[in-house]
Amino acid sequence: NKPLGKYPSDTFPQQFIPNGMKRYIYQLNSLGQKVLQADRYEFFVYQLLRNGLEAGDIFCRDSIRFRSFEDDLISDLEWKQKETLLAENGLTIFNQPIQVHLAELEKELETRITKVNHHIASGENKYIQIKKRGSHSRWTLPYVRDSESMNHPFFETVKPVEIKNVLHYVNQRCQSLEAFEHILGRYAKQPREEQTLVACLLAWGTNMGLGRMGDISDMNHSTLISTSDNFIRLETLKEANDRVSNATAKLPIFQHYNIDEVIHSSSDGRKAETGIHTINARHSPKYFGLRKGIVSYTMVANHIPVNARIIGANEHESHYVFDILYNNTTDVQPDVHSTDTHGTNEVNFAILHFFGYQFAPRYKNIHDKVSKSLYGFKHPSQYDDVLIKPV
């Protein structure tokens, strides 16, 4: 391959260059003719490609982040086996005629609109407040600050316990540390030592690092490093977390966290600054200033963190809602899932519905969202007599 400057400039497409940029890309030669500067032209093309990718105007099939929605779908040839595919993935809802499905959704939505407005009008719904100005009424959903303290007085009576003792107790009950198998399997020469493994987990979990843990404990650095490298990886961490989650879900108290007799999960991201540059570390001036960080996107069900994944600070959390639900390998399978506004997009409602989840996001400004994005099956004039109405 030759540099771009070695090719004739008249073979380059130039129609896309805006008039305001031509004085920077062209220069006059000794004959007074405009000559294309190949290096500047090349840089400008890269800049346009970058802007187009970020804006979603162009796509790259071989990319993960910049693929189009169509590229994530299966091919038309594979779709010919749709009956088998739908059965294997439990998507029998697609076997239902679309007219029947829409009729069921219409009945459910219209019934819900009527019921919600009836509860507000009768005063049964005590959370919605109505403000009247002349002949017009406006509703609001005020957020009341929780008066209960963060640390309940009950916990003041509980004796503090060291975290290593907690991990030891948990391991006795559900053998969570047995999930950390040596990377070499049965050919491994290094045995799993509970105390060293717990020290490594605490070092990484508290962001202390193995070096600092070695300095403040009686364990040498080489033992900590070899234990971490051989036993701690994504697969073993997920297996250990699944064991703890499944054991917790079997406790009688687990059912008391259900809402309306179903498991209601939620997911949200927590920002964390990174000490070193990692593949997911990104700049975010709002949270990290001039430094980089990541987002720990975690799914919680009945106060149990059943799944999590690391994403970049520049990525939209809504792209990972289905992922974190579908790839939950614990026995705790939620019926309803909530996110904040950042976890919503145009397709999550449909995707989660098809896979048997009810999506119930918590919007920051519910009045603004309803007044602009609530749609019904009827003409808007049919909803004139209700307070909360489709647009």
N, C-alpha and C positions, 0 to 999 in steps of 0.2 A: 504493500500500500504506500502510495506517495502522499506527501503533504498536500493540503488543499491548494496551496499556492502554485503547485506544479501543473495544475489542470487549467485549461483555457477558461477564463472568467465568463466568456459568453455562453458557456454551457450551464451556468448556475441559474436556477430560477430566481428572478428578481422582482416579480410583480407584487410580492407581499411586503416589500420594504416601504414603510410609510414615508411621506414627503419630509416629515420632520427629522427623520433619521438619515436621509440621503447625504447630507453634508458631512456626516461623520464616517460614512462607509465609502463614499466616492472621493477621489482626489483628482485634480487636474494635472495632466502631464505637460511636457514642454510644448506640445502642439495645441494645448487648450482643450483637450478631450478628457471626458470623465473616465476614470479608470477605477474599477472595483478593487478595493483593498481586501484581499482574501482572508487575512487574519481577523480583521474587524467583522467581515461578513460571517465568518465561521462562529465567532463569539456571539454575534447577534442571533444567529440561528439557534445556538444552544440556549440562549436566554429565552427565546420564544418557546422552545420546547419545554423548558423548565416551567415557565408560567402556564403553558397549556396543560401540562400534567397536573400541576397544583390546582388549577381551576376546574379540572375534570372535562376540559374540552377535547383532549386527545387521550388515548389509552395505550398501554403497552401490555400485550398478551403475556409476555414472559415475566412480567413483574407481579408482585403480590399486592403491593399498595396501589398500583396504578392500573390494574386490570379493570375492564368494564364489567358491568353487572351481567351482561350476556356471556362473558368469558367464564363466569363462575357456574353457568348452567351446563347441564350435560348436552351432548350433541343430539341432533335430530335422529341419528342412527340408533343411539342408545335409547332414546325416548320411544322407539317402536316397541320396546319391551316394557312399556309402562306398567302393565298389569303386574308383572313380576316385581318390578322395582317398588311400586307402591305397597305391595303386600310385604316385601322384605323390610321396608322402613316404617311399617305401621301407619301409612298415610292413606288409609281406606276412605278418608273423607273426600278424596279426589274422585272416587268412583261414583259419588253422588252427582246427579245432574246439576249443572250450575243454576238452573232456574229454581230447583228445589232448595238448594243451599241459600240462594239470595232471599227466597221467601221466608226461610227460617230466621235469617239474620234480620230481615225487615220486621218480623213479628217481635223478635227479642228487643230490637232497638226502640221501636215505637212504644212497646209496653214499658220499657225502662224510662223513656222520656215522660210518659204519662205518670208513672209511679213516683218519680223524683219530684216532679212539679206538685203532685198531690201532697207529698210529705212536707214540702216547703209551705204550701198554702195552708195546710191544717195545723202547722206549728209543730208537727212531729219531728221534723228536722230542725234541731236547735242550733245548728252550726252556721247555716246560711242566714245572713242578715240582709234585710230589705230596706233600702232607703228610697223614699218617694220624693220626687220633685215635680209638683204639679200633677199632671196626668201620667207622667213617666215614672217607672220604677226601675231601680238598679240594685242588683244583688252583689254581695261580696262574701268572701269566705275568709274572715280574719284569722290570723295565726296567733293563738294565745301562747304566751311564754310559759313553759313548764315551771310550775312553782316548786316541784319536788327537787330536792338537792341531787347533785350528780351521784354522790356517795350516800346511799341509804343508811340510816342509823343502824339497821340490822347488821351491816358488815363491820361496824365498829366493835361489835362483840366477838367477831371471829378473829382468832389468833393468826397473825401473819405466818406464812409458811414459805420456806425457801423454794425457789423455782426448781432446783435440782431434785428436791424431795417430791414435788408435784409430778415431775416427769417420771421419777422412779415409781410412784404410786400408779400412774397411768399405765406404765409398761407392765406392771404386775397384773392389772385388770384386763388389758386388751393386747398385750404383747406387741406393742407398737414398734419397739426397737428391732424386732425380728424382721421387719420389712426392709431394713437396711442390709441388703446382701452385698457381698464383695463383688466388685465389677468383673472379676475373673471367675466367679461361680465356684464350682467344686475344685478348681485348680488353685484356689487362693491359699497362700501360706499364712497370711495375717488373720488372726481370729478377731471376731467382733468383741470389743471390750466396752461394756456399758458406760463406765465412767468417762472414758475418753470420748466416746460418741456423743454423750450428753454435753460435754464441754464444747465440742465442735458445733453442735446445734445451737447452744447458747451464744457462742461467739458470733455465728452468722446471724442468728435471729435478733440479737441486740445491736447488730452493726458494729460490734466491738472488733471483730477480726481475730484471726488465729494468733497473730503476733502479740497483740495485747493480752489475749487469754493466756498465752504461754508465760508472759511476764508476771501476771498476778496469780498464777497457780503453780502447782508443783509438777506440771506436765511439760515435757520439752517440746520445742517447736516441731521437730521432725516427726514425732509421733502424732501430733495434731494434724500436720499437713498430710501425712500418709493416710490417716483415718478419714479425713475429709475427702481426699481425692478418690479413695477406694470405695467408700460406703455412701457418701452423700451425693445424690444427683436427682434430677427431676422425677424420675420414675420411682425411686425409693421414697422420696418425700411425699409424693402423691399417695403411694400405698400406705405409708404410715398415717397420713392424715385421714385416709378413708377408714382405717381401722378405728381411730379415735372417734371419728364422726359416727360410724355405725354403732359403736358401743354406747355413745352418748344418746343416740336416738332410741335405744332400747330401754333407757331409764324411764320410770313412770312419770317423772316431771316433764319429759319432753312434750307430751300431749297437751300440757297446760299452756304452752306457748302458741298453740294453734289459734287461728282467727276464724271464727265462724266454722269451726270443725274441719278446716283444711289447713295445709301447710302453706304459709305465705312467705316467700323468699324475697330478697332484694339484693341488688348489686350496686356497687359504687366504687369509685377510684380514690386512692389515697396517694398523694404526691410524695416522693422521697428523693432527696438530692443524692447523687452518686459521687463517690469519692474518686472513681476512675472512669474513663470513657468505656462504655459498653455498647453493644450493638443496638440497644433500645434507648440509650441515653440521648435526650434531645434538649435543646434550649427552650426555656419558657420563662421570659422575664417576669411574668406575674408571680411565679412561685419560686424561681431559683435565681433571679437577678441575672448576672452574667455567667452563671454556672449551668450545668446540665443536671437532668434528673429523669426519673421514670415514674410510671403510675402502676401501683399494685391494685389491679381490678379484682375485687373480691365479691363472692356471692355468699350470702348468709341466709340460713333457713332455721327459724326457731333458735336464733342466737348461736348457731353452729356454722363456722366458716367451712362450707363443704367444697368449695372450689375457688381457685384464684389463678390469675396469669399476669405476667408482666407485659405492659404495653408502653409505647412511647408517649411522652408528655404531649406530643403534638397530634396524637391520634384521637379520633372521636370515639367515645365510649360506646355509642350505640352500635358500632360495628362488631362488638364482641358480646352483646347480650345473648344472642342465640348460641354462640359458641360456648359460653360459660355454662349455659343451661344444658345443652345437648351433650357436652363432654363431662358432665358431672357423673363420676363413677361410683358415688356412694349410694347407699340404700335410701337416702333421704331425697325423695323426688317431690318437688313442690307442685302445687296445683295453680297457684297465683304468683306472679312475679312483678315486682315494682322496681322502678329506677327513678332517678331525678330527671329533669328536662334533658340533660346531656345524654341520657340513655335512649332517647326516642328518635325515630326517623320515619321515613315514609313506608318502610316495609316490615318493621318489627312486629306491628300488630298482626299482619297477615301470617308471617312466618311462625310466630309463636302459637297463633290460633290453629294452624294446620297441624302442629306437632303436639297439640293437647294442652297447651299452657294458656292461662288467661293473663293478658298483659294489662297491668294496672299502674301506669306511671304516675308519679307525683309531680305535677307541674308547679313551677315557682309562682306563676301568675295564672291561676285557673280561670279567672274571669276573661282575661285577654285571650286565652287559648280557646275557650268555648265560643266566644263571640266571633272568632275568625275561622275556626277549624271544625266546628261541630256540624255535621251534615246529616240530613234525614232522607228518607225515601220519598217524601211528599214535597209538594211545592211549599216554599217558605210561608205563603199566605195561609196555609192550613195550621200554622202554629201561632197565630196571632194572640190566642187566648191563654198562652202559657208564659211563664216567666223566663225559664231557661229554654231557649228555642234554637233549632238549627238555623244556619245562615242560608 
